[in-house]
Amino acid sequence: MDGGGGSRENVMVGGAYTEEPHVLAVDDSLVDRKLVERLLKNSSCKVTTAENGLRALEYLGLGDEKRTSLEDNVSKVNLIITDYCMPGMTGYELLKKIKESSMLKEIPVVIMSSENIPTRINKCLEEGAQMFMLKPLKQSDVVKLRCNLMNCRS
């Protein structure tokens, strides 16, 4: 890998070219956000980052009354990956808002956390999370995630 990330527009999946998946990565920790961004770009994903749940909702068009951006950005995001523990709005609260939205509910959401708490994991999965991953994420986690994404969203 050249480490440069996402210069390619299309990737080969299952014998057919498909667009590079666009992932919205949400984490209040700059270090964790940069790590997730690098791992995703190494797996040929386009990445947009947000430092908290409110910023993510703004990007998705749910943060305020600007409905015009909603359809533009929703169509471009294939996956949302968010930290669980964040100030202001937890990843769980972000997940609930996304799943309550008729425009956003089909977008897979992955929750990540450095704490392995079964009740928290089950709560997120019951609320509609696609997957729960433990931090720190590794390249193998992202490869698994990308395969899962392509199976779900092809």
DOROMAR-922890 format. One line per field, with one value per atom (N, C-alpha, C, CB): x, y, z; atom name; residue in one letter; residue number from 1. Coordinates in steps of 0.05 Angstrom, whole numbers, plus 32768, in hexadecimal, padded with zeros to 4 digits. Atoms other than C-alpha are relative to their C-alpha. Glycine has a CB too. Layout:
<atoms>
xx = (X/...) $
yy = (Y/...) $
zz = (Z/...) $
name = (CA/...) $
resn = (A/...) $
resi = (NUM/...) $
</atoms>
This chain:
<atoms>
xx = (8011/8000/8011/7FED/7FF0/8018/7FFA/7FFA/8007/7FF6/7FF2/8019/800D/7FD9/7FE2/8007/801C/7F93/7FEF/7FF7/8016/7F59/8002/7FE8/8000/7F6E/7FEF/801D/8011/7F47/7FE3/8006/801D/7EFE/7FF0/7FF7/800F/7EE8/8012/7FF6/7FF1/7EFC/7FF2/8001/800B/7EF3/7FF5/8016/800D/7EC2/7FF0/7FEE/800F/7EA9/7FFE/7FE4/7FFF/7EBF/7FF4/7FF2/800C/7E9C/800B/7FE1/7FF7/7EB2/7FEA/800B/8013/7E8F/800D/7FF5/7FF5/7E97/800E/7FEB/7FF2/7EC8/7FEC/8018/8014/7E9E/8008/7FFE/7FFB/7E97/7FF8/7FF0/8005/7E9D/8002/8015/7FFF/7E8C/800A/7FE3/7FF3/7EBB/7FFD/801E/8006/7EA6/800E/7FE1/7FF1/7ED5/800A/8017/7FF6/7EE5/801E/7FF2/7FE3/7F2D/800D/8009/7FF2/7F59/8011/8011/7FEE/7F8A/7FF0/8010/8011/7F53/7FF3/7FEA/800C/7F32/8013/7FF6/7FEB/7F73/8007/801A/7FFA/7F80/7FEA/8002/8016/7F3B/8000/7FE5/7FFE/7F42/8016/8005/7FE9/7F86/7FF9/8019/8007/7F6D/7FEB/7FF5/8015/7F2F/800B/7FE9/7FF4/7F58/8012/8010/7FEF/7F88/7FEE/800F/8013/7F4A/7FEF/7FEE/800D/7F37/7FE4/7FFE/8019/7F00/8004/7FF5/8000/7EEF/7FF7/7FEE/8006/7EED/7FFA/8017/8006/7ECB/8000/7FE4/7FFF/7ED9/7FEF/801D/800E/7EB1/8009/7FE0/7FF4/7EC9/7FEB/800E/8015/7E85/7FE6/7FFC/801A/7E3E/7FF1/7FEF/800E/7E22/800B/8001/7FF3/7E54/7FF8/801F/8008/7E43/7FE3/8002/801C/7DF8/7FFE/7FEF/7FFF/7E07/8008/8013/7FF6/7E2E/7FEA/8019/8015/7DF4/7FE6/7FFA/8017/7DC3/7FEB/7FF3/8014/7DA0/8006/8000/7FF8/7DC4/7FEF/801C/8010/7D97/7FEB/8012/8015/7D62/8009/7FEF/7FF6/7D8F/7FFA/801E/8008/7D69/800D/7FE2/7FF6/7D89/8019/8007/7FE7/7DCB/7FFB/8014/8006/7DA9/8003/7FE4/7FFF/7D9E/801B/7FEA/7FE5/7DE1/8013/800B/7FED/7E09/7FF8/8005/8009/7DDE/8007/7FE1/7FFA/7DE7/801E/7FF6/7FE3/7E32/800C/800D/7FF6/7E3A/7FF7/7FF8/8007/7E3D/8001/8012/7FFC/7E50/8007/8017/7FF9/7E55/800E/7FE8/7FF2/7E89/8005/801B/7FFF/7E85/800A/7FE5/7FF8/7EA6/7FE7/8015/8017/7E77/8002/8000/7FFD/7E93/8009/8013/7FF9/7E91/7FF0/7FFA/800E/7E7E/7FE9/8013/8017/7E3B/7FEC/800A/8012/7E1E/8010/7FF4/7FF1/7E34/7FFB/7FF7/8004/7E3B/7FE5/8017/801A/7DFD/7FEA/7FFC/8014/7DD5/8000/8004/7FFE/7DEF/7FF3/801E/800C/7DDC/7FE1/8009/801D/7D95/7FF4/7FF8/800A/7D8D/8001/8011/7FFD/7DA6/7FEA/801C/8014/7D77/7FE4/8003/801B/7D3C/7FFA/7FFE/8003/7D47/7FF8/8019/8009/7D21/8015/7FE5/7FEC/7D59/801A/8006/7FE6/7D93/8000/800C/8001/7D7A/800D/7FE4/7FF4/7D95/801E/7FF6/7FE3/7DDD/800A/800A/7FF5/7E04/8010/8011/7FF1/7E20/8010/7FED/7FEE/7E5C/8009/8019/7FF7/7E6B/801A/7FEA/7FE7/7EB1/8004/8018/7FFB/7EC8/8019/7FE8/7FE9/7F06/7FF8/8014/800A/7EDA/7FEE/7FF0/800F/7EC0/7FEA/8013/8017/7E7D/7FE9/7FF9/8015/7E4C/7FE5/7FFD/801A/7E0E/7FFF/7FF8/7FFE/7E25/8000/801A/7FFF/7E35/7FE4/8015/801B/7DF1/7FEC/7FF6/8012/7DCD/8003/8005/7FFB/7DEE/7FF6/801E/8008/7DE1/7FE1/800B/801D/7D98/7FF4/7FF5/8009/7D91/8005/800E/7FFD/7DA8/801D/7FF0/7FE4/7DF4/8007/8013/7FF8/7E12/8015/800C/7FE9/7E4F/800A/8016/7FF3/7E73/801D/7FF2/7FE3/7EBF/800F/800C/7FF0/7EF2/8018/800A/7FE8/7F28/8018/7FFB/7FFA/7F5D/7FFA/801D/8006/7F46/801A/7FEF/7FE9/7F76/7FF8/800A/8007/7F7B/7FEE/801A/8011/7F5D/7FE3/800B/801B/7F20/7FF2/7FFF/800B/7F17/7FFB/8013/8004/7F1F/7FE6/8018/8018/7EE9/7FE7/8001/8016/7EBD/7FFA/8008/8004/7EC7/7FF3/801B/800D/7EB5/7FE2/800E/801B/7E77/7FF0/8000/800D/7E66/7FF9/8012/8005/7E6C/7FEB/801A/8015/7E40/7FE5/8005/8019/7E0B/7FF7/8002/8006/7E0E/8007/800D/7FF8/7E1D/7FE9/800C) $
yy = (7FE8/8000/8019/8000/7FE7/8046/8012/800E/7FF1/8061/801A/8007/7FE7/809A/7FFF/8005/8002/807F/8000/8016/8003/808E/8010/8008/7FF3/80A5/7FF1/8003/8010/806C/8006/7FE2/7FFB/8078/7FE6/800E/8019/8030/7FE9/7FF9/8017/7FEE/7FE7/8000/8019/7FA6/7FF0/7FF0/8010/7F7F/7FEA/8011/8016/7F3A/8000/8000/8001/7F41/8018/7FE8/7FE8/7F84/8019/7FFF/7FE7/7FCB/800E/8013/7FF1/7FF2/8019/7FEE/7FE7/8037/7FFA/8015/8001/8041/8006/8014/7FFA/803C/8019/7FE8/7FE7/807E/7FFB/8018/8005/8077/801A/7FEC/7FEA/80AC/7FF5/800D/800A/80A1/8016/7FFA/7FED/80C2/7FF8/8002/8005/80C6/801A/7FEC/7FE7/80FC/8001/8004/8002/80E4/8004/7FE5/7FFB/8102/7FE8/801A/8017/80C8/7FE8/7FF8/8017/8093/8007/7FFA/7FF8/80BA/7FFD/801D/8002/80BE/7FE3/800F/801D/8073/7FF3/7FF2/800C/805F/800A/8008/7FF5/808E/7FF3/801F/800D/8070/7FE3/8001/801C/8028/7FFE/7FF3/8000/8037/8007/8012/7FF7/805B/7FEA/801A/8016/8020/7FEA/7FF4/8014/7FF5/800C/7FF5/7FF3/8023/800B/7FED/7FF3/8048/801E/7FF8/7FE3/8092/8006/800E/7FFB/80AF/801E/7FF7/7FE5/80EC/7FFC/800B/8003/80F8/8016/8001/7FED/811A/7FFC/7FFD/8003/8129/7FFA/8019/8007/811D/7FF9/8016/8008/8105/8016/7FF3/7FE9/814A/8008/8018/7FFA/8158/7FEB/8001/8016/8114/8005/7FE4/7FFB/8125/8018/8004/7FE9/8169/7FF8/8016/800A/8147/7FF1/7FEF/8010/8117/800F/7FE8/7FEF/8150/8000/7FF9/8002/8142/8015/7FE4/7FEE/8177/8019/8008/7FE8/81B1/7FFE/801A/8000/81C6/7FFF/8018/8000/81C2/7FE4/8006/8019/8189/7FFC/7FFE/8002/8198/7FEE/801C/800F/8178/7FE2/800B/801B/8139/7FEC/7FFF/8014/8115/7FFF/8007/8000/812B/7FEE/801C/800E/810F/7FE3/800E/801B/80D2/7FED/8000/8011/80B7/7FFA/800D/8004/80BD/7FEF/801B/800F/8099/7FE4/800E/801C/804D/7FF3/7FF1/800B/8042/8016/7FEA/7FEE/8067/7FEF/8010/800D/8051/8014/7FF3/7FEC/8073/7FF4/800C/8007/8071/7FFF/8014/8001/805F/8017/7FE5/7FEB/808E/801A/7FF6/7FE5/80D6/8014/8003/7FEB/8116/800C/8016/7FF4/8136/7FEC/8011/8014/80FC/7FE6/8009/801A/80B3/7FF4/7FED/800E/8085/7FF2/7FEC/800D/8061/8014/7FF5/7FEC/80A2/8008/8019/7FFB/80B0/7FEA/8003/8017/806A/8002/7FE6/7FFE/8075/8015/8006/7FEA/80B7/7FF7/8019/8009/8097/7FEC/7FF4/8015/805B/800B/7FEA/7FF3/808A/800F/8012/7FEF/80B0/7FEE/8010/8010/8095/8002/800A/7FFD/80B0/7FF1/801E/800A/8094/7FE3/8011/8019/8053/7FE8/7FF9/8016/8027/8000/8000/7FFF/803E/7FEF/801D/8011/8009/8012/7FE9/7FF2/8024/7FEC/8010/8011/8004/8011/7FF7/7FF3/8016/7FF4/7FFC/8009/8012/800B/8008/7FF8/8015/7FF2/7FFA/800C/8008/7FEE/8015/8010/7FE8/7FE9/8012/8018/7FA1/7FFB/7FE8/8003/7FA7/7FF3/801C/800F/7F71/800E/7FE5/7FF3/7F98/8017/800A/7FE9/7FD5/7FF6/8010/800C/7FAA/7FF7/7FE8/800B/7F87/8017/7FEE/7FE9/7FCA/800D/8015/7FF4/7FE6/7FEE/8006/8013/7FA7/7FFF/7FE4/8000/7FA7/8019/7FFD/7FE7/7FEF/8002/8018/8001/7FDD/8003/8016/7FFE/7FE2/7FE7/8002/8015/7FB8/7FEE/800B/800E/7FA5/8010/7FFA/7FF2/7FB6/7FF7/7FF9/8007/7FB9/800C/8009/7FF6/7FC0/800F/7FE8/7FEF/7FF6/7FF4/801E/7FF2/7FFD/7FEE/8009/800F/7FE9/7FF8/8011/800A/7FC0/7FFF/7FE4/8002/7FBA/7FE8/7FFE/8018/7F74/8005/7FE8/7FF9/7F92/800F/8011/7FF0/7FC3/7FF0/8017/8012/7F8D/7FF0/7FEC/800F/7F64/8013/7FF5/7FED/7FA2/8007/801A/7FF9/7FB3/7FE9/8007/8018/7F6C/8000/7FE6/7FFF/7F71/8015/8004/7FEA/7FB4/7FFA/8019/8006/7F9C/7FEA/7FF7/8014/7F60/800C/7FE9/7FF4/7F8C/8015/800D/7FE9/7FC6/7FFE/8018/8003/7FA9/8004/7FE4) $
zz = (8000/8000/8000/8018/8001/7FF1/8018/7FE6/7FE9/802F/7FF9/8010/8009/8006/8003/7FE4/7FFC/800E/7FE7/8011/8013/7FE0/7FE6/800D/801A/7F9C/7FEB/7FF5/8013/7F7A/8004/8004/7FFF/7F69/8003/7FE7/8000/7F5E/800B/7FE4/7FF6/7F7F/7FF5/801F/800A/7F67/8018/7FF2/7FEC/7F91/7FF3/8013/800B/7F7F/7FE1/800B/801D/7F37/7FF2/7FF6/800C/7F2C/800D/8002/7FF4/7F35/800F/7FEA/7FF0/7F6B/800B/8017/7FF5/7F88/801A/8003/7FE7/7FC0/8017/8001/7FEB/8000/8010/8014/7FF1/8026/801D/7FF3/7FE4/8071/8010/800B/7FED/80A5/801A/8003/7FE7/80E1/8015/7FFB/7FEB/8122/801A/8005/7FE7/815F/800B/7FFB/7FF3/8191/8003/801B/7FFD/8196/7FE4/800C/801A/815E/7FF8/8003/8006/8163/7FF5/801A/8009/815D/7FE5/8015/8019/8125/7FE9/8001/8014/80FE/7FFA/8009/8004/8109/7FEF/801C/800F/80F0/7FE3/800E/801B/80B5/7FEF/8001/800E/80A2/7FF9/8011/8006/80A8/7FEA/801A/8015/807E/7FE5/8007/8019/8049/7FF4/8003/8008/8047/7FF3/8017/800B/8036/7FEA/8016/8017/7FFC/8006/7FEA/7FF9/8020/7FFF/801C/7FFD/801A/801C/7FEA/7FE4/8060/8005/8012/7FF5/807F/801E/7FF5/7FE3/80C9/800D/8009/7FEF/80FF/801D/7FFE/7FE5/8146/8015/8007/7FEC/8168/7FF1/8014/800C/815D/7FF4/8016/800B/8151/7FE5/8013/801A/811A/7FEB/8003/8012/80FB/7FF6/800D/8008/80FC/7FEE/8019/8012/80DD/7FE4/800B/801A/80A5/7FF2/8004/800C/809A/7FFB/8013/8005/809A/8015/7FE6/7FEA/80DC/8016/800C/7FEA/8106/8002/7FFC/7FFF/80F3/7FEA/7FFD/8013/80C2/7FE2/8004/801C/8084/7FF4/8000/800D/8062/7FE5/7FFF/801C/801F/7FFF/7FF5/8001/8032/8007/8013/7FF6/804E/7FE9/800C/8015/800C/7FF3/7FEB/800C/7FF0/800F/7FFE/7FF0/8029/8006/801A/7FFA/8039/7FE9/8004/8016/7FF3/7FFD/7FE6/8003/7FFA/8017/7FFF/7FEA/803D/8000/801B/8001/803C/801C/7FED/7FE5/8085/8013/7FFF/7FEA/80C7/8015/800B/7FEB/80F9/8016/7FF7/7FEB/813D/801A/8004/7FE5/8181/8012/800B/7FEE/81BA/8014/800F/7FEB/81F0/7FF5/8016/8009/81D9/8011/7FE1/7FF1/81FE/7FEF/8009/800D/81ED/7FF6/7FE8/800B/81C7/7FFD/7FE4/8002/81CE/7FE4/8016/8019/8193/7FFF/7FFC/7FFE/81AC/7FF9/801C/8006/81A9/7FE3/8012/801C/8164/7FEF/7FF8/800D/814E/8001/800E/7FFE/8168/7FEE/801D/8011/8143/7FE2/8004/801C/8102/7FFA/7FFC/8005/8109/8001/8014/7FFF/8118/7FE7/8019/8018/80D7/7FE8/7FFA/8018/809A/7FEA/7FF6/8015/806D/8007/7FFD/7FF9/8095/800A/8016/7FF1/80B5/7FF1/8006/8010/807C/8000/7FE4/7FFF/8086/8017/8002/7FEA/80AE/8013/7FF5/7FEB/80F0/800F/8012/7FF0/8112/8018/7FEF/7FE7/815B/8008/8016/7FF6/8176/801C/7FED/7FE5/81BE/800B/8012/7FF4/81E7/8018/800A/7FE9/821D/7FF6/8013/8008/8214/8015/7FFD/7FED/8239/7FF2/800C/800F/8222/8000/800C/8000/8238/7FEC/801C/8012/8210/7FE3/8005/801B/81D3/7FF7/7FFF/8007/81D5/7FFC/8017/8003/81DE/7FE5/8017/801B/819F/7FEA/7FFD/8015/8176/7FFF/8006/7FFF/818D/7FF3/801D/800B/8177/7FE2/800F/801D/8131/7FF6/7FF4/8009/8131/7FEF/8018/8012/80F9/800E/7FE6/7FF3/8124/8017/7FEB/7FE9/8165/7FFF/801B/8002/8161/8017/7FE5/7FEA/8198/7FF5/8011/8006/8195/800E/8007/8018/8181/7FE7/7FFF/8019/813B/7FF3/7FED/800F/8111/7FE3/800B/801D/80C5/7FFB/7FF0/8004/80CA/8007/8011/7FF8/80ED/7FE9/8019/8015/80B4/7FE7/7FF9/8017/807F/8004/7FFD/7FF9/80A2/7FFD/801D/8001/80A7/7FE3/800F/801C/805D/7FF1/7FF2/800C/8048/8008/8008/7FF6/8073/7FF2/801F/800D/8055/7FE3/8001/801D/800D/7FFD/7FF3/8001/801C/8005/8014/7FF8/803B/7FEC/801C/800F/800B/7FE3/800B/801C/7FC7/7FED/7FFB) $
name = (N/CA/C/CB/N/CA/C/CB/N/CA/C/CB/N/CA/C/CB/N/CA/C/CB/N/CA/C/CB/N/CA/C/CB/N/CA/C/CB/N/CA/C/CB/N/CA/C/CB/N/CA/C/CB/N/CA/C/CB/N/CA/C/CB/N/CA/C/CB/N/CA/C/CB/N/CA/C/CB/N/CA/C/CB/N/CA/C/CB/N/CA/C/CB/N/CA/C/CB/N/CA/C/CB/N/CA/C/CB/N/CA/C/CB/N/CA/C/CB/N/CA/C/CB/N/CA/C/CB/N/CA/C/CB/N/CA/C/CB/N/CA/C/CB/N/CA/C/CB/N/CA/C/CB/N/CA/C/CB/N/CA/C/CB/N/CA/C/CB/N/CA/C/CB/N/CA/C/CB/N/CA/C/CB/N/CA/C/CB/N/CA/C/CB/N/CA/C/CB/N/CA/C/CB/N/CA/C/CB/N/CA/C/CB/N/CA/C/CB/N/CA/C/CB/N/CA/C/CB/N/CA/C/CB/N/CA/C/CB/N/CA/C/CB/N/CA/C/CB/N/CA/C/CB/N/CA/C/CB/N/CA/C/CB/N/CA/C/CB/N/CA/C/CB/N/CA/C/CB/N/CA/C/CB/N/CA/C/CB/N/CA/C/CB/N/CA/C/CB/N/CA/C/CB/N/CA/C/CB/N/CA/C/CB/N/CA/C/CB/N/CA/C/CB/N/CA/C/CB/N/CA/C/CB/N/CA/C/CB/N/CA/C/CB/N/CA/C/CB/N/CA/C/CB/N/CA/C/CB/N/CA/C/CB/N/CA/C/CB/N/CA/C/CB/N/CA/C/CB/N/CA/C/CB/N/CA/C/CB/N/CA/C/CB/N/CA/C/CB/N/CA/C/CB/N/CA/C/CB/N/CA/C/CB/N/CA/C/CB/N/CA/C/CB/N/CA/C/CB/N/CA/C/CB/N/CA/C/CB/N/CA/C/CB/N/CA/C/CB/N/CA/C/CB/N/CA/C/CB/N/CA/C/CB/N/CA/C/CB/N/CA/C/CB/N/CA/C/CB/N/CA/C/CB/N/CA/C/CB/N/CA/C/CB/N/CA/C/CB/N/CA/C/CB/N/CA/C/CB/N/CA/C/CB/N/CA/C/CB/N/CA/C/CB/N/CA/C/CB/N/CA/C/CB/N/CA/C/CB/N/CA/C/CB/N/CA/C/CB/N/CA/C/CB/N/CA/C/CB/N/CA/C/CB/N/CA/C/CB/N/CA/C/CB/N/CA/C/CB/N/CA/C/CB/N/CA/C/CB/N/CA/C/CB/N/CA/C/CB/N/CA/C/CB/N/CA/C/CB/N/CA/C/CB/N/CA/C/CB/N/CA/C/CB/N/CA/C/CB/N/CA/C/CB/N/CA/C/CB/N/CA/C/CB/N/CA/C/CB/N/CA/C/CB/N/CA/C/CB/N/CA/C/CB/N/CA/C/CB/N/CA/C/CB/N/CA/C/CB/N/CA/C/CB/N/CA/C/CB/N/CA/C/CB/N/CA/C/CB/N/CA/C/CB/N/CA/C/CB/N/CA/C/CB/N/CA/C/CB/N/CA/C/CB/N/CA/C/CB/N/CA/C/CB/N/CA/C/CB/N/CA/C/CB/N/CA/C/CB/N/CA/C/CB/N/CA/C/CB/N/CA/C/CB/N/CA/C/CB) $
resn = (M/M/M/M/D/D/D/D/G/G/G/G/G/G/G/G/G/G/G/G/G/G/G/G/S/S/S/S/R/R/R/R/E/E/E/E/N/N/N/N/V/V/V/V/M/M/M/M/V/V/V/V/G/G/G/G/G/G/G/G/A/A/A/A/Y/Y/Y/Y/T/T/T/T/E/E/E/E/E/E/E/E/P/P/P/P/H/H/H/H/V/V/V/V/L/L/L/L/A/A/A/A/V/V/V/V/D/D/D/D/D/D/D/D/S/S/S/S/L/L/L/L/V/V/V/V/D/D/D/D/R/R/R/R/K/K/K/K/L/L/L/L/V/V/V/V/E/E/E/E/R/R/R/R/L/L/L/L/L/L/L/L/K/K/K/K/N/N/N/N/S/S/S/S/S/S/S/S/C/C/C/C/K/K/K/K/V/V/V/V/T/T/T/T/T/T/T/T/A/A/A/A/E/E/E/E/N/N/N/N/G/G/G/G/L/L/L/L/R/R/R/R/A/A/A/A/L/L/L/L/E/E/E/E/Y/Y/Y/Y/L/L/L/L/G/G/G/G/L/L/L/L/G/G/G/G/D/D/D/D/E/E/E/E/K/K/K/K/R/R/R/R/T/T/T/T/S/S/S/S/L/L/L/L/E/E/E/E/D/D/D/D/N/N/N/N/V/V/V/V/S/S/S/S/K/K/K/K/V/V/V/V/N/N/N/N/L/L/L/L/I/I/I/I/I/I/I/I/T/T/T/T/D/D/D/D/Y/Y/Y/Y/C/C/C/C/M/M/M/M/P/P/P/P/G/G/G/G/M/M/M/M/T/T/T/T/G/G/G/G/Y/Y/Y/Y/E/E/E/E/L/L/L/L/L/L/L/L/K/K/K/K/K/K/K/K/I/I/I/I/K/K/K/K/E/E/E/E/S/S/S/S/S/S/S/S/M/M/M/M/L/L/L/L/K/K/K/K/E/E/E/E/I/I/I/I/P/P/P/P/V/V/V/V/V/V/V/V/I/I/I/I/M/M/M/M/S/S/S/S/S/S/S/S/E/E/E/E/N/N/N/N/I/I/I/I/P/P/P/P/T/T/T/T/R/R/R/R/I/I/I/I/N/N/N/N/K/K/K/K/C/C/C/C/L/L/L/L/E/E/E/E/E/E/E/E/G/G/G/G/A/A/A/A/Q/Q/Q/Q/M/M/M/M/F/F/F/F/M/M/M/M/L/L/L/L/K/K/K/K/P/P/P/P/L/L/L/L/K/K/K/K/Q/Q/Q/Q/S/S/S/S/D/D/D/D/V/V/V/V/V/V/V/V/K/K/K/K/L/L/L/L/R/R/R/R/C/C/C/C/N/N/N/N/L/L/L/L/M/M/M/M/N/N/N/N/C/C/C/C/R/R/R/R/S/S/S/S) $
resi = (1/1/1/1/2/2/2/2/3/3/3/3/4/4/4/4/5/5/5/5/6/6/6/6/7/7/7/7/8/8/8/8/9/9/9/9/10/10/10/10/11/11/11/11/12/12/12/12/13/13/13/13/14/14/14/14/15/15/15/15/16/16/16/16/17/17/17/17/18/18/18/18/19/19/19/19/20/20/20/20/21/21/21/21/22/22/22/22/23/23/23/23/24/24/24/24/25/25/25/25/26/26/26/26/27/27/27/27/28/28/28/28/29/29/29/29/30/30/30/30/31/31/31/31/32/32/32/32/33/33/33/33/34/34/34/34/35/35/35/35/36/36/36/36/37/37/37/37/38/38/38/38/39/39/39/39/40/40/40/40/41/41/41/41/42/42/42/42/43/43/43/43/44/44/44/44/45/45/45/45/46/46/46/46/47/47/47/47/48/48/48/48/49/49/49/49/50/50/50/50/51/51/51/51/52/52/52/52/53/53/53/53/54/54/54/54/55/55/55/55/56/56/56/56/57/57/57/57/58/58/58/58/59/59/59/59/60/60/60/60/61/61/61/61/62/62/62/62/63/63/63/63/64/64/64/64/65/65/65/65/66/66/66/66/67/67/67/67/68/68/68/68/69/69/69/69/70/70/70/70/71/71/71/71/72/72/72/72/73/73/73/73/74/74/74/74/75/75/75/75/76/76/76/76/77/77/77/77/78/78/78/78/79/79/79/79/80/80/80/80/81/81/81/81/82/82/82/82/83/83/83/83/84/84/84/84/85/85/85/85/86/86/86/86/87/87/87/87/88/88/88/88/89/89/89/89/90/90/90/90/91/91/91/91/92/92/92/92/93/93/93/93/94/94/94/94/95/95/95/95/96/96/96/96/97/97/97/97/98/98/98/98/99/99/99/99/100/100/100/100/101/101/101/101/102/102/102/102/103/103/103/103/104/104/104/104/105/105/105/105/106/106/106/106/107/107/107/107/108/108/108/108/109/109/109/109/110/110/110/110/111/111/111/111/112/112/112/112/113/113/113/113/114/114/114/114/115/115/115/115/116/116/116/116/117/117/117/117/118/118/118/118/119/119/119/119/120/120/120/120/121/121/121/121/122/122/122/122/123/123/123/123/124/124/124/124/125/125/125/125/126/126/126/126/127/127/127/127/128/128/128/128/129/129/129/129/130/130/130/130/131/131/131/131/132/132/132/132/133/133/133/133/134/134/134/134/135/135/135/135/136/136/136/136/137/137/137/137/138/138/138/138/139/139/139/139/140/140/140/140/141/141/141/141/142/142/142/142/143/143/143/143/144/144/144/144/145/145/145/145/146/146/146/146/147/147/147/147/148/148/148/148/149/149/149/149/150/150/150/150/151/151/151/151/152/152/152/152/153/153/153/153/154/154/154/154) $
</atoms>
